[in-house]
Amino acid sequence: MKTLIKNVKIVNEGQIFEGDILIENDVISKIKSSISEEADLVIDGSGKYLLPGVIDDQVHFREPGLTHKGDIESESRSAIAGGVTSFIDQPNTVPNAVTQELLADKYEIAAQKAYANYGFMMGGTNDNLAEVLKTNPRNVPGIKLFLGSSTGNMLVDNPETLEKIFSNTKMLIAVHCEDEATIKANTQKYMDEYGEDIPVKFHHLIRSEEACYKSSSKAIELAEKTGARLHVFHLSTAKETSLFRNDIPLQDKKITAEVCVHHLTFTNEDYETKGALIKWNPAVKTQQDKDGLWEALLDDRIDVIATDHAPHTAEEKQNVYTKCPSGAPLVQHSLVVMLENYKNGRISLEKIVEKMCHNPAILFRVEKRGFVREGYKADLVLVDLNENWTVSKDNILYKCGWSPLEGMNFHSKVTQTFVNGHLVYDHGKISEEKFGERLLFEVQE
């Protein structure tokens, strides 16, 4: 099968240039200013931009055990509609993916159901070190540790266990950093005043700057002491950005950071209108925090943009504060949100591609993806930067059926998505066949 994409502006490795791309079977076989070759499918890319497929390094697709909220099929389907061609899913499903057998079960499900390429993190707990150390770095992206309790009961708070995990694996360790004791004390303070029904506008004061900084600074200290590879998920405060550096290339960094789309989009002022729909852990914080995160993203102290896609039903989101789960779905809209920031002059197209496509591939050492290169897998996205549309119930593909972005207007649209050389999304039409593959990772001695 040959597909030829003509006259498209290619955004890749810090450059934008017009050219043609030939896809043969599942790989990019040629990139030239002009290719005149017979092909089974020819796409005229005039006026459009072609990017590598987005690699989202942090999603919760809810399978197994929580499939009333979302599942691998529904959420990966919404991912490809948003230009996300590869995802890394987190272990706090039910049961938690904390044994090799349970991790293998998730991979088996994805082999049948994933529209996009997939990787699943192995979960660490206070007592599964032996299982963690059996993880194969060739086909598992890393180890995930919750240093603050979020959704599920995977809190790792035993200092000895933590040090053992950090000292004994060469794999990337990704962490959710919030200090549990701080959060508990803050929650109690507000419960004493309001009972269970705490106004959601206090969420960022309960899961506070202090809770985040205390935990992430400790994790970094431990990584420096043990030499571990540490990736800090979803930074939410300006203060934390001071813990990271930008004076060495990403492939040489042992300590890295990610920011999520929602922390670049919302502030605590938005609780007024959005309420619990923007209740995340860690919390959306102040305008000053948002500005600090943008600054660190643009000067390369923050390496990756992701979503922390975490669907819940609309009913669950209506519960009182203490029973309302944190998290929201984002994977269908992350790229267009960032393209809107490009339209507003906040970030360049090249930088978006660096943070959403190239850097996750470099950081996780994803094999042959994340770049538009000859010989690489043809995971590609075509976008129209001049198409206006509004997020509404009738174009949301998440199983939960809602989005915190409902009613927002966008001025760019994903028009086509290729996964492993297959046109899986084409102007709103989604392929019936699934072409997602298990991600592989380069192991360095």
Disulfide bonds with the S-S distance in Angstrom:
none
